[in-house]
């Protein structure tokens, strides 16, 4: 006879009068382990009990065991036949049919048949019913205040955000949060001159996230900056500042070139009243500046909400503060050194070149 044993002791055993004894823990073991066996007879053999014993246990305890039937068995049920599995993978996790087929161990055609024909889980269904998580909403709100936008075409509600090559891991940080909304990884963008509302600028190479089409994005399309400012929390504030902000030694500055004066007033009021962050509009009205205590508060908010090892955190906050101190010590032009670093140079090479030129 073979006893079934786990860390809490023997679950099934014959007593002195040759009768099988078990307790609730054995029932739990059956429920949790039945799928390791292809049939009731295989489980019976493993437990070394008599035929009909498992059936009797199930009837007494009103349970039904699900065995891992072989594919040739008429009782076999493949994972893709389960509506809940298909819904989880296709709608919630955003997998495509190829990815689902690989996970299920079948062909793409089989997945297409069960998703579209059997379960009615079509691309249109996903577009109309996909919900966005709270974290994704906060990220989108912060990005809409900064570098993101929703495609304005009526039939193309997709979310798009781009960042320069030196912010690649920041861009991929956003992608990991938005991954189930996307059909592919971020795409590479060549550098060059680009025209914006505020002028023509030389842009670095970069990376772009473009999601699938989802009706859930329509809520955010064609909304004013004031609309997003009123939805902003500390996380979305952090994204906004990292997208469009620049930290000098003592002060954060924030580009608001496309904001109306009403938007700017709203931003300054919310930052002051909600976060105790004091700022003002510069003579160059495209920028806001925040005082030193407020700038330290912004640092604190960002570092508490965003991964601290991202490239954008290093060169805008942690390494940036160290760079100010180093430039002061070596009597170097901080702005010159920072611009070189922004374009991909290393601190050691930039400083060495600058010292030689001096």
C-alpha positions in Angstrom: 0.0 0.0 0.0 1.2 3.6 -0.8 0.3 6.4 1.6 -0.1 9.9 0.3 2.0 12.3 2.3 2.5 16.0 2.5 4.2 18.3 5.1 1.4 18.0 7.6 1.4 14.2 7.7 -0.5 11.2 6.3 -3.7 12.1 4.5 -5.0 8.6 3.6 -4.4 5.4 5.4 -6.0 2.0 6.3 -6.9 1.6 9.9 -6.6 -1.6 12.0 -9.8 -3.0 10.7 -8.7 -2.5 7.1 -11.0 0.5 6.4 -9.7 3.6 4.6 -9.5 6.8 6.7 -9.1 10.3 5.5 -9.8 13.9 6.5 -10.5 17.2 4.9 -6.9 17.7 4.0 -7.1 14.6 1.7 -10.1 16.2 -0.1 -8.1 19.3 -0.6 -5.2 17.2 -2.0 -7.6 15.5 -4.4 -8.9 18.9 -5.7 -5.4 20.3 -6.1 -3.7 17.3 -7.6 -6.3 15.5 -9.7 -5.1 17.3 -12.9 -1.8 15.5 -12.6 -3.6 12.3 -13.6 -5.1 11.4 -16.9 -8.1 9.4 -15.4 -9.7 8.1 -12.3 -8.2 4.7 -12.8 -4.7 6.2 -12.9 -5.3 8.1 -9.7 -6.7 5.0 -8.1 -3.6 3.0 -9.0 -1.4 5.8 -7.7 -3.2 5.7 -4.3 -3.3 1.9 -4.3 -7.0 1.9 -3.4 -9.9 -0.2 -4.8 -11.9 0.6 -7.9 -14.8 2.9 -7.1 -13.1 4.5 -4.0 -12.5 7.9 -5.7 -16.0 8.0 -7.1 -17.4 7.2 -3.6 -15.3 10.0 -2.0 -16.5 12.5 -4.6 -20.1 11.6 -4.0 -19.8 11.8 -0.2 -18.2 15.2 -0.4 -20.1 16.6 -3.4 -17.0 17.4 -5.5 -16.1 16.8 -9.1 -12.5 16.2 -10.1 -11.0 17.5 -13.4 -8.5 15.1 -14.8 -5.9 15.9 -17.4 -7.4 13.7 -20.1 -5.2 12.9 -23.2 -6.0 14.6 -26.5 -7.4 11.4 -27.9 -9.9 11.0 -25.0 -13.4 12.3 -25.9 -13.5 14.0 -22.5 -10.4 16.1 -23.3 -11.0 19.8 -23.1 -8.3 22.1 -24.5 -7.5 25.3 -22.7 -8.7 27.4 -25.7 -12.2 25.8 -25.3 -12.5 27.7 -22.1 -14.1 31.1 -22.7 -12.6 32.6 -19.5 -9.1 31.6 -20.7 -9.6 33.2 -24.1 -11.1 36.3 -22.6 -8.2 36.7 -20.1 -5.5 36.2 -22.8 -7.1 38.1 -25.7 -9.0 41.0 -23.9 -7.3 41.4 -20.5 -3.7 40.6 -21.4 -4.0 41.8 -25.0 -2.2 38.8 -26.6 -2.6 38.2 -30.3 -3.6 34.9 -31.8 -0.1 33.8 -32.5 0.9 34.4 -28.9 -2.2 32.6 -27.6 -1.5 29.6 -30.0 2.0 29.3 -28.7 0.8 29.3 -25.1 -1.9 26.8 -25.8 0.3 24.5 -27.9 -1.9 24.7 -31.0 -2.1 26.4 -34.4 -3.1 30.0 -34.9 -6.1 28.8 -37.0 -7.4 26.9 -34.0 -7.2 30.0 -31.8 -8.9 32.1 -34.4 -11.7 29.5 -34.7 -12.4 29.4 -31.0 -11.9 33.1 -30.2 -13.9 34.5 -33.2 -16.4 31.8 -34.1 -17.0 30.0 -30.8 -16.5 32.7 -28.2 -17.3 35.8 -30.3 -14.1 37.5 -29.0 -13.3 39.6 -32.1 -11.0 42.6 -32.6 -14.1 44.8 -32.6 -15.3 43.3 -29.3 -11.9 44.0 -27.7 -11.9 47.5 -29.1 -15.3 48.3 -27.6 -15.0 46.4 -24.3 -11.3 46.8 -23.3 -11.0 48.6 -20.0 -8.0 50.6 -18.9 -6.4 50.1 -15.4 -6.1 52.9 -12.9 -2.3 53.0 -13.3 -2.7 53.2 -17.1 -5.2 56.0 -16.7 -2.8 57.9 -14.5 0.0 57.4 -17.0 -2.1 58.6 -19.9 -3.2 61.7 -18.0 0.4 62.6 -17.2 1.5 61.9 -20.7 -1.4 64.0 -22.2 -0.1 66.9 -20.1 3.3 66.2 -21.5 4.5 64.3 -24.6 1.5 62.0 -25.3 -1.6 62.5 -27.5 -4.7 60.6 -28.8 -5.1 60.3 -32.5 -7.8 62.8 -33.5 -9.2 60.7 -36.4 -12.8 59.7 -35.5 -12.1 56.0 -36.2 -8.6 55.8 -34.8 -8.6 56.4 -31.0 -5.1 55.3 -30.3 -2.7 56.6 -27.7 0.8 57.7 -28.9 3.8 58.8 -26.9 7.4 59.3 -28.0 10.7 60.0 -26.2 14.2 60.7 -27.4 16.8 57.9 -27.6 18.5 59.0 -24.3 15.1 58.3 -22.6 14.7 54.8 -24.0 14.3 53.0 -20.7 11.7 55.7 -19.6 9.8 55.0 -22.8 10.0 51.2 -22.2 8.9 51.8 -18.6 5.7 53.3 -20.0 5.4 50.5 -22.5 5.5 47.8 -19.8 2.5 49.5 -18.1 0.7 49.9 -21.4 1.8 46.5 -22.9 -1.6 44.9 -22.9 -2.9 47.8 -25.0 -0.3 47.4 -27.7 0.1 45.0 -30.6 3.9 45.5 -30.8 7.0 46.8 -29.0 7.9 50.5 -29.4 9.2 51.5 -32.8 12.5 53.4 -33.6 12.2 56.9 -35.0 15.0 58.5 -37.0 16.3 61.9 -35.9 15.9 65.1 -37.9 14.1 68.4 -38.2 10.4 68.4 -37.2 7.8 71.1 -37.2 5.8 71.8 -34.1 3.3 74.6 -33.3 6.1 76.5 -31.6 8.6 76.2 -34.4 11.0 73.8 -36.2 13.4 71.8 -34.0 16.2 69.4 -34.6 15.1 66.2 -32.9 17.1 63.2 -31.6 16.4 59.7 -32.8 13.8 58.2 -30.4 11.2 55.6 -29.7 7.4 55.6 -30.0 4.6 53.7 -28.4 1.4 53.4 -30.4 -1.4 51.4 -28.9 -4.2 49.5 -30.6 -7.5 51.2 -31.3 -9.7 51.3 -28.2 -12.9 53.2 -27.7 -11.8 53.8 -24.0 -9.4 56.5 -25.4 -12.3 58.6 -26.7 -12.8 59.8 -23.2 -9.5 61.7 -23.4 -9.6 62.9 -27.0 -10.0 66.6 -27.7 -9.9 67.5 -24.1 -8.1 70.7 -22.8 -5.0 70.7 -20.6 -7.3 72.0 -17.8 -9.4 68.8 -18.0 -6.3 66.7 -17.4 -5.0 69.0 -14.7 -8.1 68.4 -12.7 -7.7 64.6 -13.0 -4.0 64.7 -12.0 -2.5 62.9 -9.0 1.1 62.6 -7.8 1.8 59.8 -10.3 0.5 61.7 -13.3 2.2 64.9 -12.0 5.5 62.9 -12.0 5.0 61.8 -15.6 4.2 65.4 -16.7 7.3 66.8 -15.0 9.6 64.1 -16.4 8.1 64.6 -19.9 8.4 68.4 -20.2 10.4 69.5 -17.2 14.1 70.5 -16.8 15.8 70.7 -13.4 18.5 73.4 -12.9 20.6 73.3 -9.7 17.9 74.8 -7.5 14.8 75.0 -9.6 12.6 73.0 -11.8 11.4 74.6 -15.1 8.4 73.3 -17.1 7.6 73.8 -20.7 4.0 74.8 -21.3 4.4 76.2 -24.8 1.1 74.8 -26.1 -1.0 75.7 -23.0 -3.4 78.6 -23.0 -3.2 81.3 -20.3 -6.3 79.8 -18.7 -4.5 76.4 -18.6 -1.4 77.9 -17.1 -3.4 79.7 -14.4 -5.2 76.4 -13.6 -1.9 74.5 -13.4 -0.3 77.1 -11.0 -3.4 77.1 -8.8 -3.7 73.3 -8.6 0.0 72.9 -7.9 -0.1 75.5 -5.2 -3.4 74.5 -3.5 -3.1 70.7 -3.9 0.6 70.1 -3.6 2.1 73.2 -2.0 4.3 73.7 -5.1 4.9 77.4 -5.8 5.6 78.5 -9.4 5.4 81.4 -11.8 5.3 82.1 -15.5 8.7 83.3 -16.9 9.2 86.3 -19.1 9.5 83.7 -21.8 5.9 82.7 -21.3 6.5 79.2 -22.7 8.0 78.2 -19.3 7.1 77.9 -15.7 9.7 78.1 -12.9 9.3 76.6 -9.3 11.1 77.9 -6.3 13.8 75.9 -4.5 11.6 74.3 -1.8 8.9 73.4 -4.3 11.6 71.9 -6.6 12.7 69.7 -3.8 9.1 68.7 -3.2 8.8 67.8 -6.9 12.0 65.7 -6.6 10.4 63.9 -3.6 7.1 63.2 -5.4 8.9 61.9 -8.5 11.3 59.7 -6.6 8.4 58.2 -4.5 6.3 57.4 -7.6 8.7 56.4 -10.4 11.5 53.9 -10.6 14.7 55.7 -9.5 17.1 53.9 -11.9 15.5 55.2 -15.1 17.7 57.2 -17.4 15.4 60.2 -17.2 15.5 60.2 -13.4 19.3 60.1 -13.4 20.0 62.9 -15.8 17.1 65.1 -14.6 17.4 64.6 -10.9 20.0 62.3 -9.2 23.0 62.6 -11.5 22.0 66.1 -12.5 22.4 67.4 -9.0 25.8 65.8 -8.8 26.7 67.3 -12.2 26.0 70.8 -10.9 28.3 70.3 -8.0 31.0 68.9 -10.2 30.8 71.8 -12.7 31.0 74.3 -9.8 34.0 72.5 -8.4 35.8 72.5 -11.8 34.6 76.0 -12.8 32.9 74.6 -15.9 29.8 75.8 -17.8 27.0 73.6 -16.6 24.8 74.3 -19.6 27.5 73.3 -22.1 28.3 70.1 -20.2 24.6 69.2 -19.8 23.8 69.7 -23.5 26.7 67.4 -24.4 25.4 64.8 -22.0 21.9 65.1 -23.3 23.2 64.2 -26.7 24.7 61.0 -25.4 28.2 61.8 -24.1 29.6 60.5 -20.9 30.5 62.8 -18.0 34.2 61.8 -18.1 34.6 62.4 -21.8 32.7 65.7 -21.8 34.6 67.2 -18.9 37.9 66.0 -20.2 37.2 67.6 -23.6 36.0 70.8 -22.0 39.0 71.1 -19.7 41.3 70.6 -22.7 39.5 73.2 -24.7 39.9 75.7 -21.9 
